[in-house]
Amino acid sequence: MLARKHDGTYRMCIDFRKLVQYAKKDAIPLPRTDDLLEALGKAQWTVMPFGLTNGPASFTRLMNLALSADSGLIWTHYLVYLDDIII
């Protein structure tokens, strides 16, 4: 459905509750925030929000797989935290 924003424009809203009720709960350990901030230094980052159950955990797992977490580049060239990729 479309919902009117405060400025009069519209945004699309999707109700995922029926889909979420069938989703198997997933979990992945979160890295320590102080380690993330230390690794970032003065780098910039962009947030990619998710609204589905398991979105952040699935995204983290997929990005670590796609960016080859075993390549040795994680923590030196990129970080994945919930729904963020920091390169």
C-alpha positions in Angstrom: 0.0 0.0 0.0 1.1 3.6 -0.3 1.3 5.8 2.8 1.5 9.6 2.7 4.6 11.1 4.3 4.6 14.3 6.3 5.8 16.3 3.3 2.8 15.0 1.2 4.8 12.5 -0.9 4.1 8.8 -0.8 6.1 5.8 0.2 5.5 2.2 -0.4 4.7 0.0 2.7 4.8 -3.7 2.5 3.4 -5.9 5.3 5.7 -8.9 5.7 4.0 -10.4 8.8 2.6 -13.4 6.9 6.0 -14.2 5.4 7.8 -13.6 8.7 5.6 -16.1 10.6 7.0 -18.9 8.4 10.7 -17.8 8.7 13.0 -19.9 10.7 14.8 -17.7 13.3 18.5 -17.3 12.5 21.3 -15.8 14.6 25.0 -14.9 14.0 27.4 -13.5 16.6 27.8 -9.8 16.5 31.3 -8.3 16.4 32.4 -6.0 19.2 31.6 -2.4 18.4 34.9 -1.1 19.7 36.7 -3.5 17.3 34.6 -2.2 14.4 35.2 1.4 15.2 38.9 0.8 15.6 39.1 -1.0 12.3 37.2 1.8 10.6 39.4 4.7 11.5 38.2 7.7 9.5 36.4 5.7 6.8 32.9 6.5 5.7 30.0 4.0 5.6 26.5 3.5 4.2 23.6 1.7 5.9 21.3 -0.6 4.0 18.2 -1.2 6.1 16.2 -4.4 6.2 12.7 -5.0 7.5 12.4 -8.8 7.3 13.0 -11.3 10.1 16.6 -12.6 9.7 17.4 -9.8 7.3 20.6 -8.6 9.1 21.8 -12.1 9.9 21.2 -13.4 6.4 22.8 -10.3 4.9 25.9 -10.7 7.2 26.3 -14.3 6.3 25.8 -13.7 2.6 28.2 -10.8 2.4 30.9 -12.7 4.4 30.4 -15.6 1.9 30.3 -13.3 -1.2 33.3 -11.3 -0.1 35.2 -14.5 0.9 35.6 -14.1 4.7 38.5 -16.6 4.5 40.5 -14.4 2.1 42.0 -12.5 5.0 40.4 -9.2 3.9 37.8 -9.0 6.7 38.8 -6.5 9.4 41.5 -5.0 7.2 39.6 -4.1 4.0 35.9 -4.6 4.8 33.5 -5.2 7.7 30.0 -6.6 7.7 27.8 -5.6 10.7 24.1 -6.4 10.8 22.9 -4.7 7.6 26.0 -2.6 6.9 29.0 -3.2 4.6 32.0 -1.0 5.3 34.7 -1.2 2.7 
